[in-house]
Amino acid sequence: MRKVAILGAGMIPFGRRDEDTLMDMLAVTGLKAMDDAGIGDRPIDAVYVGNMGAPILEHKTGLASALVDRLCLFPAAAESIENGPASGGSAVKNGFLAVASGYCDLVLVVGAEKMRDTIVWKGTDFVATMTHPLVEYIYGVTLPSMAGMFARLYMEKYGVTEEHLAKIAIKNHNNGLLNPYAHIHMRITLEGILHHPHAKVNNPVIASPLRFYDMCPVSDGAAAVLLGPAEMAKELKKPEIAIAGIGQATDTHALQDRDDPTDLKAVTIASQKAFAMAKLKPKDINVVQVHDAFTILEIAESEHAGFFKKGEGAKALDEGRTEIGGDIPINPDGGLKARGHPVGATGVANVVAITWQLRGEAGDFQVKKAENGFALNFGGFGNNVIATILRREA
Amino acid sequence: MFVDMELEGIMRPPDLPMPPYPPKVVTMATGQQMVIRQVGREDVPAILDAIRPTLDIERDFYDVVGARLYAELLSWQKYRAANHYCIIGQIEGILVGIVNGRMYTKDIGMSLHTMTIERGLRVGGHLFSAKMEYQIEYLDQKEVLIVAESPIGMRRFVIDFELEPRPDMPHELGGVPSNSLTKELWFKHRDRLVVGDRPVPKKLMEIAEREIITPTEQLINEKIMGEKRMRSLI
């Protein structure tokens, strides 16, 4: 396989983008990644679009071909990739394979989602379409309710508390304040969301034990990377950010079919594959982006990916190790909790965030001496997971 | 403007007795403290300054709410609305939200508008609860008639309080069918949805009463639309 590098990266601010269509977001973000790479008139060989909701929410299909047309990238190959909330990570992985195999030289990968045009309960129902239709969806299971049940079990098994979950939200909101691309720019306090009697209204229980501030916001947004052979980075005079490892794994569709519902096997296996390919270990990683659609997932995923022993993620949080200045910073850009979670964009956005970190371009949320970074994209409720390791080459 | 007080004596509607709403303080998610207090006619000009920029904001029906609220407060200030009251929220003196309503009769209340300037903090929810608290517990009304003009109001008020539909009862706002918050519903949901401490600490109250600080037009637009950041980064 050829060595693959991220030559360009781009993102638009996540949030509520009433004035933009999904295609506007895809096109602008794709252009940002191409401009960032400075590829001039070199041809793009393929375009991959990660998106989950357009057929349902926007009544639109064929996004990748439409994007090629919008950007006049003919005759680039075009594919839209729907893989639940892991659509973005899947698109990056497919772009990586296309370049690594030698089939393509330049591949544009864009993840985008337009979710704020839909009323909230329709949006929740749309996301729930990824659950098992016979044993979950028909009983009214939603992703927040699944996360609530998962959180309860995790708390009982590993001693995670509501205060730990609130601390994740507070950390990621603080980080989001440093990121101009984040959806939520609001500092919250432990008193205001948990300890004060008024917190019951400020931060009501949504899916016990999870509260309002344990949930990511519903966002519009897009992120893009331009992938190419590593040697092209030198030609373009860009820092070489290599995709050193990618791993993907699946788990049972229904949570009830797992031996232990708190065991996120697909996270463990995908991460192990990525580390093996990169020839790195978790201790070599300087910056981490996980898929904290719910606060409990930041703790659970970071443990399953190998950064902490099971049951020790919360302790690391208490000790400040996961903060920007800590020894294993997690979600320095605010994560899904504050940056937002436009589902099809998220997997690409995590890769863009790590790219910026390794280039030293993360601005106020820059982690010092970042050489190796880890990005996780968590689809379904852990039934389709993609782990990506990026490395800054000397 | 010249006002003939003799004529005014005939034209001004008589008000029903309305005991004052005692101020309270709510600790927000940010840890900041919001003072919720009733204001008088003399405070209307400052409040109108904050409403004026919303007349051109289509998002979430701010233009509709803004235009109607502006007219209601102006009418009240100039004695053209009966039994009207206005309650505001202030954080460090800055106006963050406005609610108003009136007594339709001695027993029936008419909820008029809820406008949030500082969004994302449940300011509107706290203020809406305050006006229901006023109408049910202090004005001793049997029910309050409510309509939602935006989907947010629909979620926050109609659904959260499980309001009873009153299709046969037109609301003053456009004659659309009303929803009702009865005393029974109020006391059913009060513990879950209503908070606030009394009395307000003296220092906080002094800051709130010293001046209603109105955010600039630009800031109001940015807070409601969240656009400045978007524009700067495309």
Interface residues (C-beta under 8 A of the other chain):
Chain A: I12 P13 G15 R16 R17 D18 V28 K32 I119 V120 P180 Y181 I184 H185 M186 R187 I188 T189 E191 G192 I193 H196 P197 H198 A199 K200 V201 N202 N203 P204 Y213
Chain B: V26 T27 M28 A29 T30 G31 Q32 R59 G120 L121 R122 G125 H126 S129 P151 R155 R192 L193 V194 V195 G196 G226 R229 M230 S232 L233 I234
